[in-house]
Amino acid sequence: MIRQHTRIQPSTQKSRSDRHSHQRPDLIQAKLTLENQHITLVFDQNQTLPTLDLEATLRINGVDPHFGGSFDQDRPFPDYGWNVGLTFRYPLQNRQAKGRVQQSQLAIRQQMLRIKDLEESIMAEVRNSFRDVLTKLPTCTATRISGRLATKQLEAEEKKLQLGWRPFLRHCSFRMFCL
């Protein structure tokens, strides 16, 4: 049984490569790395901003010469103290945080270039594979046709053998051997 083969259309090459490039683990990993670097950039940018922190403390004061004795007193928490406050911090010439922001921005640019290079290499790989398929398709067709012809020749030889051409073949092969 001979199978019919469909002709591969060059217009579908780009859509197939786009569809399969999203399934490549190396490309997925590169995109995840880019997302992580964006998160790092946001964190580094936050480190350059002023901060306002609310601080609260509560302490229990107990006076007893024995360990744990201050907890055995009749009144719960007889001496305690607390503090509440706001702390404002404004970074003056925060060079280190600004340097980290620049490093993060450069790392993002580098990762974007890596992703672009990876996508281009994937496209080149798909393009080369597509060209290989197109160049090997005629070879496959020729091989298929020669297989069919060999099958027909074998069938013809088997019919000759059944009809009694056997002595003639032996005679021809003997003559070829003697020459």
C-alpha positions, 0 to 999 in steps of 0.5 A: 500500500502506497501512502500519499504524502502531503506537500509541506508548505513553506508558509507554515514553517514560521507558525510551526517554529513559533509554536514549538519554540515555546515548548523548548525547556532552554527558552522557558528557563531563560524567560524565567530567569528574565522574570526573576531579574525583573523582580530583583530590579524592583527590589533594588529600586526599592532599596534606593527609596526612603523608608518609614518604619513603625517600631513597637516594643513591650518588655516585662520587668521582673526582679527576683534573685531566682530564675523564673521567680518573677513569674510566680508573683501574685500580680500578672505583669507587675512591672512592664514597659512599652515604647512606640515610635516611627523611624524615618531613613533617607539614604544620602548618596546611596551609591551601593543601592544605585549600583545594584540597580544599574547591575540589575538593569544590565543583567536584564539587558544581557538576559534579553539578548540571550533570549533573542540569540536563543530564539534566533538559533531555534529559528535557524535550527527549524529552518535547517531542519525544514530545508533538510526535509524538503531536500530529502523528500525527493530521495524518499520518493525515489526510494519508494518508487524503486522499492515498488519497481523491485517488488514488481521485478521480483514478482515477474521473476517468480512468475517466470520461475513458475512457468518453467524458465528455470533451465534457461536461467541456469544455462545463462548463468553457466555461460556467464560463469564460463566467459 
